């Protein structure tokens, strides 16, 4: 039970940080994680049957979160969404491991799914912190690929690239 309290506190703090201090991708990432964590709690099997077999409802929730993060990685100017999508993909695929065996160890299955959540929350906090650093350093942090100037896409550093005035805050 203490692990649940620790994770809940950590996720609330990190998601609140992303929602209040992050750019648009960080805020969207926080909403995806909040929805993922809440929906997972709603669809989880009763405790006596928890992780005793493949949790199809949780697989659907985790797969949806993976798709959302992957799509965001395609349009975002940030690198972290593809890393979070990869971690979320591992979580989703972990649910399918039970298809190859008749016996699932509930403790191992539960930990294989749950422990990656700490990584996701940490990545979101780190991404938000990096967003704040880029804003302080450059004064701007483009959120989406379409906001990046052609000179930046051609390989110039962010400090040498000329950003349009409308890019501003990365929101």
N, C-alpha and C positions, 0 to 999 in steps of 0.2 A: 504494500500500500504506500510505503514511503516513496518508492520509485515513481508512482503515479503523481504524488504531490510534487515531487521535484520536477518531473517533466511538465506538469501543468503550469507550475510557476515559471519555469524556464521558457516555455512556449508563449505564455501570456506576455512576459517581459520582452522577449525578442520580437514577437509579432507587433506589439504596441510600439516598440522602437522603430520597426520598419514602416508601420502605418503613419507615424508622426514625423519621422525624420528622413524617410526614404523617398526616392524618386518614384515615378509611376511603375517601373518594373518591380521595385521592391515592395510597393504597396500591393500590387497584383499578386506577387509571390506570397505575401502574408495572407491575403484573402484565400488563395489556393490552399495554403497549409491549414488555416483555421477551418475551412470547409472540410478538408480531408480528415483532420483530427476529430472534428465533431461528428461527421457522418460515420466515421469508423466506430465511434463510441455508440452510436445509435444502432448500427447493424451487427454489432458483435454478438456472437452466440452466447447463450446462458453460460454461467461460470463452469458448471459441471461438464459441459460439452465444449468448452472454449479450446480452440486449436487442436481438437481431437481428430479432425478431418479438414479437408480443404475448406476454407472460409470463402465461399463464392461471393457473398455480398461484400466482404472486405476487399476481395480481389477486384471487384467492379469499381469500388471507391478508389482504390490505389491506382488502378489502370486509368481512370478518369483524371486523377491528379497528374499522372505521368504525361498523358496527352496534353493537358493544359500547360504544364511546364515546358514540354517539347515545343508546342506551338509558340509559346512566348519566346523561347530561345531563337526561333527563326526570325522574329521581327525585332527583337531587342538588340541594343547596341552593347549589351553587357555579356560577359562570359559565364557568369555564375548560373544562369538558367539552364544551360545545357548540362552542367555538372549536377545541378539539383534534379534535372530530368533523369540523368543516368542513375543517381542514387534511388530515385523513386521507381525507376524501371526495375532495379534490383529488388526492391520491396515487392512490387507487383509479381515478378517472376518467382519470388520465394513462395508465394501462395501455390504455385503450380508444382512445386517439388513433391507434394503429396500425391500427385498422379502416378508417380513411378514406384510407389511403395504402398503396401497395405497397412503399414503401421507408422504413425507419425508420433513423435515424442512431443507432447503439447508444450513442454517447457522450452525445448529447442526451437520449435516453430514460432512460438510467441516471441521469444527473444530475437529470432532472426528478422521478424517483422518490426518489432518495437524499437530495437536499438538503433536502427537507421533513422528513426525520427529525431533523435538527438543530433545526428549529423545534419539533417535538413534544417533544423532550427539554428544550429551554429552557423551554417552556410549563409542563411538569410541575415543573421546579425552581422556577420563579416561583410556581406555584400552591402548592407546599409552603411556600415562604418566606412567602407571604401568609397561609397557615393559621397558621403560627407567630406572625405579627404579630397576627392576630385573637385568638389565645389569650392573648397577653400583654396586649393592649389591653382585651378584654372578659371574659377568663377562660373563655369558651366559644366554640365555633364549630360550630354545628349542621351535621351532614353531609348530612342528607336533608330534603327538603321537609316531610315529616310532622313533623319536629322543630321547625319554625319556629312560633312562637306566632302566633295570629291577628292580634295588633296589628302584628307585623312584616310579615305578608302584606298588611295594610291600608295600609302605607306609612310606618310609624314607623321611625326609625333604629334600628340595632342597639343603640345605647347607651340608648335610651329604652324599648325593648321588654322585657317581662318574660318570661324564659325559665324553663321548669320546671327543677327541680333535676336531673332525670334527663338533661338534655341535656349538661351538663358539658363534656366534652373534645372533642366532635365526632367521636367514634368510633362 
